[in-house]
């Protein structure tokens, strides 16, 4: 699935959060969005998965305007792993993952053997197959994030949107989760906080600041000392390791002050 936006704008209150975003994610491409807090990354994603209505511009799924889809239809095309997932009721892990099957069912349809098979396959994919009967609220933040990924996998969509998906995960599961996502046969759009993660997994990056896209390109082209300084106001060194993977190292303010004395 290909997703594009044209001059997308979002105004919240009296503040313009998105200022004319032209964005493109091609079929089966892993596109990362980087930028400091408040740059508009999450707002852009919320517009793509219809939690927020844009104030102007347009979003297209394979050339068809998103607003022309019913919500259920777009939920069959885009699954989401958001940062925060709160439930007011006690749901089991099984119930949470089965929510991913809802876009494929009519009202009052019963869960089928196929639904249960997909649910269990999704739990196994994230290493949580032994947690099916557990209450979602009793899980750690990292475990909950893995269940939310399983729910998205159960949705079986051609596009997956992730809003900083490695939040709440330790290093092992950050890499493990991104490995799972990278192998999916679908379009991936993800806000990424960790630039080293972005360099390792993303095919292409968009850099955002103050609600605008200031640069785009492949990680090796985009992630320069100059851009990192412009985006995050920190100094960094860029190196390539023995496996050819880009690595970013940051200079601490403490060390910088020592050198200036």
C-alpha positions in Angstrom: 0.0 0.0 0.0 1.2 3.5 -0.8 0.3 6.4 1.5 0.7 10.0 0.5 -0.2 13.4 2.0 -0.5 16.7 0.2 -0.1 20.0 2.1 -1.4 18.4 5.2 -2.2 20.9 8.0 -3.4 20.5 11.6 -4.4 23.3 13.9 -5.1 22.5 17.6 -6.6 25.4 19.5 -4.8 28.4 18.1 -1.6 26.5 17.4 -0.6 25.3 13.9 1.0 21.9 14.5 1.4 20.7 10.9 2.3 23.3 8.3 1.7 21.8 4.9 3.2 18.3 5.0 4.0 16.5 1.8 4.8 12.9 2.7 5.0 9.6 0.9 5.5 5.9 2.0 5.7 3.5 -0.9 4.4 -0.1 -1.0 6.3 -2.3 1.5 8.6 0.5 2.4 9.7 1.2 6.0 9.6 4.9 6.5 10.7 6.6 9.7 9.8 10.0 11.0 12.4 11.7 13.3 12.5 15.0 15.1 12.5 16.5 18.6 9.5 16.4 20.9 6.8 18.8 19.7 7.9 18.6 16.1 4.6 17.2 14.9 5.5 13.5 14.4 2.6 12.0 16.5 0.2 14.6 15.1 1.0 13.5 11.6 0.5 9.8 12.5 -2.8 10.6 14.2 -4.0 12.2 11.0 -3.0 9.1 9.0 -4.9 6.7 11.3 -7.9 9.0 11.7 -7.8 9.9 15.4 -7.3 13.5 14.4 -9.0 15.3 11.5 -6.6 17.5 9.5 -7.4 21.2 9.1 -6.3 21.2 5.5 -4.7 19.2 2.8 -5.4 15.5 1.9 -4.3 12.0 2.7 -4.4 9.2 0.0 -4.3 5.4 0.3 -3.2 4.0 -3.1 -4.4 7.2 -4.7 -7.9 7.2 -3.1 -8.6 10.0 -0.5 -8.7 8.7 3.0 -11.8 10.7 3.9 -13.8 8.7 1.3 -13.3 5.5 3.2 -15.6 4.5 6.0 -13.7 4.1 9.3 -14.1 0.3 9.2 -12.7 0.2 5.7 -9.6 2.2 6.6 -9.2 0.0 9.7 -8.9 -3.0 7.3 -6.0 -1.2 5.6 -4.1 0.5 8.5 -3.2 -1.0 11.9 -1.7 1.1 14.7 0.7 0.6 17.6 0.3 3.8 19.7 2.3 5.0 22.6 -0.4 4.8 25.3 -3.1 2.1 25.6 -5.5 2.4 28.5 -8.6 0.3 29.1 -11.3 1.1 31.6 -12.3 -2.6 31.9 -10.5 -5.7 32.8 -9.6 -7.3 29.4 -7.7 -10.5 29.0 -4.7 -10.6 26.7 -6.8 -12.8 24.4 -9.6 -10.2 24.3 -7.2 -7.3 23.5 -5.6 -9.2 20.6 -9.0 -10.3 19.3 -9.9 -6.6 19.0 -7.7 -6.7 15.9 -10.2 -8.9 14.2 -13.1 -6.4 14.6 -12.6 -4.5 11.3 -13.1 -7.8 9.4 -16.5 -8.6 11.1 -20.0 -7.4 10.9 -21.9 -6.3 14.0 -22.8 -9.3 16.2 -20.6 -11.7 14.2 -19.2 -14.4 16.4 -15.5 -15.1 16.6 -14.5 -18.0 14.4 -11.9 -20.7 14.6 -9.9 -18.7 12.1 -10.0 -15.6 14.3 -8.7 -17.6 17.3 -6.0 -19.1 15.1 -4.9 -15.7 13.9 -5.0 -14.4 17.5 -2.7 -17.2 18.7 -0.3 -16.8 15.8 0.0 -13.1 16.5 0.7 -13.8 20.2 3.4 -16.3 19.2 4.9 -13.8 16.8 5.6 -11.4 19.7 6.6 -14.2 22.1 3.6 -13.8 24.4 1.7 -17.1 23.6 1.8 -18.1 27.3 0.0 -14.9 28.4 -3.4 -15.5 26.6 -5.4 -15.8 29.9 -3.6 -13.0 31.7 -5.3 -9.7 32.5 -3.9 -7.0 30.3 -3.7 -4.5 33.2 -1.4 -6.7 35.2 1.3 -6.7 32.5 4.4 -4.4 32.5 4.5 -1.5 30.1 6.9 -3.5 27.8 4.6 -6.6 27.9 1.6 -4.4 27.1 3.4 -2.9 24.1 4.1 -6.4 22.7 0.4 -7.3 23.1 -0.6 -4.1 21.3 1.7 -5.2 18.5 0.1 -8.6 18.4 -3.3 -6.9 18.1 -2.1 -5.0 15.1 -0.7 -8.1 13.6 -4.1 -9.8 14.1 -5.6 -7.0 12.1 -3.8 -8.2 9.0 -3.5 -4.9 7.2 -1.3 -3.8 4.3 0.0 -0.9 6.4 1.2 -0.6 10.0 1.7 2.7 11.8 3.9 2.8 14.9 4.3 5.8 17.3 7.7 5.4 18.9 7.1 1.6 19.3 10.1 0.9 21.5 9.0 3.1 24.4 8.8 1.1 27.6 11.0 -1.7 26.1 14.5 -2.7 27.3 17.2 -2.9 24.7 16.7 -6.6 23.9 13.0 -6.2 23.2 13.6 -2.9 21.3 15.7 -4.8 18.8 13.5 -7.8 18.9 10.3 -5.8 18.2 12.0 -3.9 15.3 13.2 -7.2 13.8 9.6 -8.5 13.8 8.3 -5.3 12.2 11.1 -5.2 9.6 10.1 -8.7 8.3 6.5 -7.8 7.8 5.3 -7.8 4.2 3.6 -4.4 4.4 4.1 -0.7 4.4 5.5 0.6 7.8 5.4 4.2 9.0 7.0 4.8 12.3 7.9 7.8 14.5 11.4 6.9 15.8 13.0 8.5 18.9 16.3 6.6 18.7 18.4 7.6 15.7 20.5 4.5 15.8 17.3 2.4 15.6 16.2 4.6 12.7 19.5 4.0 10.9 19.4 0.2 11.4 15.8 -0.4 10.3 14.3 2.3 8.2 14.5 2.4 4.4 13.9 6.2 4.3 13.5 9.0 6.8 11.6 12.2 7.1 13.0 14.9 9.5 10.5 17.2 11.1 10.9 20.4 13.1 8.2 23.0 14.1 5.5 21.2 12.1 7.5 21.1 8.9 9.5 18.5 7.0 13.0 19.9 6.7 14.7 17.0 5.0 14.1 13.5 3.7 16.3 10.7 2.3 17.9 7.4 3.1 19.4 7.1 6.6 23.0 7.2 5.3 22.3 10.4 3.3 20.1 12.1 5.9 21.8 11.5 9.2 24.6 13.9 9.2 26.3 15.9 12.0 24.8 19.1 10.6 21.2 17.8 10.4 21.4 16.3 14.0 22.6 19.6 15.2 19.8 21.5 13.5 17.1 19.1 14.7 18.2 18.3 18.3 20.8 21.1 19.1 23.4 18.5 20.1 26.8 17.6 18.6 27.3 14.1 17.2 29.8 11.9 15.4 28.7 9.6 12.6 30.5 6.3 12.0 30.0 3.1 10.1 30.7 -0.2 12.0 32.3 -3.4 10.7 28.9 -4.6 9.4 28.3 -1.4 7.4 25.7 -0.1 9.8 25.6 3.6 10.6 26.2 4.5 14.2 25.5 7.9 15.9 27.5 9.0 19.0 26.6 12.1 21.0 28.8 14.6 22.8 27.7 15.3 26.3 27.4 18.9 27.5 29.6 18.1 30.4 32.5 17.0 28.2 32.0 20.0 25.9 32.2 22.4 28.8 35.4 20.7 30.0 37.0 21.1 26.6 36.1 24.8 26.5 37.8 25.6 29.9 
